Amino acid sequence: MPDKYSATWVSHTSISDFLRCPRAYYLKNVYKDPKTNHKIKLMSPALALGSAVHEVLESLSVLPKHNRFGESLIAKLEKVWEKIKGKKGGFQSEDEEYKYKLRGQEMLRRVMNNPGPLNNPAVKIQMDLPYFWLSEEDNIILCGKVDWLEYLPDSDSVHIIDFKTGKTEEDENSLQLPIYHLLVDECQKRDTSQASYWYLNSNDTLTSKELPDLETAKKKILDIAQQIKVARQIQRFKCPGGEDGCFSCRPLEAVVNHKAEFVGNDEYNYDVYVLGKKDEEDREGLIL
């Protein structure tokens, strides 16, 4: 029987990190500060906003459908926001924080005005972190949290829904839906019949997506997971941009090189850092 504590764990986020830049993957998923023995996390306003909105919406999935909107989602956001207010959320000023908080309120107001599938029965996977053995032979586990599973009684199936809080649409080549489809198939008993994104920043309704083929998805994800396992075994995590680094790893290198500000620890005991204003502006990039 394989040992889950010695296994290589992969998720949509960690796989995305690795594909963008193995060095960034290492700094986010492997590296620990030698002084604290904690992993590091770089907080930004966009990340803070996304985590807050997701936390509010996730809290609804454990409630019976008739109780989900008994309390204003805006009021719930106020409570959640306490965890990320000020520098803890990477905000450089009160004005910047206000603008991001306003965006969060607008997204949640959109849900309250157009609850759609959130008014229907939901399936809650009974695991704090859903996971399964992607390959026992390779000692690799795939894990991840699916935002929402709508229950469809007519077909006794589920509908995967992923909430999007950013301003851009998910790349068509993203592995997110293939990974979620595999997790849902393995971690609960019902078939998946639909999948959708909900772009909360702009859309009142869901954007339907084609369900990926499970066998094809499993082969592709396992191939990448095996590359990650080898990289961890030989401790080789090179940035494709060379010694100068890239957009993905440079901000994390700033943390390692003591050029970021420590703002505390999160619920998972990660050391949380934020960049200064200039570094954050550089990270935004240019829009041409």
KAUR-V140061 format. One record per run of one state. SS is the DSSP state (H for helix, E for strand, L for the rest). FROM is the first residue (numbers start at 1). LEN is the number of residues. If there is no record, write none. Layout:
BEGIN
ss=SS from=FROM len=LEN
ss=SS from=FROM len=LEN
END
This chain:
BEGIN
ss=L from=1 len=7
ss=E from=8 len=3
ss=L from=11 len=1
ss=H from=12 len=9
ss=L from=21 len=1
ss=H from=22 len=8
ss=L from=30 len=10
ss=E from=40 len=3
ss=L from=43 len=2
ss=H from=45 len=14
ss=L from=59 len=6
ss=H from=65 len=3
ss=L from=68 len=5
ss=H from=73 len=9
ss=L from=82 len=4
ss=H from=86 len=4
ss=L from=90 len=4
ss=H from=94 len=20
ss=L from=114 len=2
ss=H from=116 len=4
ss=L from=120 len=2
ss=E from=122 len=1
ss=L from=123 len=8
ss=E from=131 len=5
ss=L from=136 len=4
ss=E from=140 len=4
ss=L from=144 len=4
ss=E from=148 len=5
ss=L from=153 len=4
ss=E from=157 len=8
ss=L from=165 len=11
ss=H from=176 len=12
ss=L from=188 len=3
ss=E from=191 len=9
ss=L from=200 len=7
ss=E from=207 len=3
ss=L from=210 len=4
ss=H from=214 len=21
ss=L from=235 len=7
ss=H from=242 len=3
ss=L from=245 len=5
ss=H from=250 len=7
ss=L from=257 len=4
ss=E from=261 len=5
ss=L from=266 len=5
ss=E from=271 len=4
ss=L from=275 len=2
ss=H from=277 len=8
ss=L from=285 len=4
END
